[in-house]
């Protein structure tokens, strides 16, 4: 299932998209094998009984319910989970019917750290730690966690550079406005020749000799 485009803003683009690591599907697969083995063993035990057909139907129903609860539902939930890095946010979406979501703005992320035990490094996953406004957010079973960290660092740097460029442009605009105002003030305050506002030159009076 692809990440829905309607969850993004108009000026937002997906930089990295993934799901939790596939090892989360190992336990549901093991549960399915155990359920099938137990149901087969129970069916073999009662095969000589007169009521064996009814027992087989009951075992099939119980096995199907167990498989749906502990195998199908976890795999569908994993399939519907998303870890997304965009140029503006880090998004997490989970759930099948009831959806849970977490959005972390890129500009609010102060630090990005990863942890990977030896087994996790062999499987290609790890734990992602985000420090946001003094709070530590933890995300387990992130596939290619080093790649996610690198992408987040790249987007954080890009956002910081865009903010610095906007601040520089604001400063230049303010300086231009200040310089234009100073020039305009000098032009308006300069006396005009031949105008009504020019001071009259004093003419000395002649005295009779």
Secondary structure, DSSP 8 states (H G I E B T S, - for coil): ----GGGS-TT--EEEEE-B-TTHHHHHHHHHHHHHHHHHHHHHHTTTSTTHHHHHHHHHHHHHHHHIIIIIHHHHHHHT-EEEEESSEEEEEE-SSS-EEEEEEGGGEEEEEEE--HHHHHHTEEEEEEEETTEEEEEEEEETHHHHHHHHHHHHHHHHHHHHHHHHHHHHHHHHHHHHHHHHHHHHHS--TTSTTS-----------
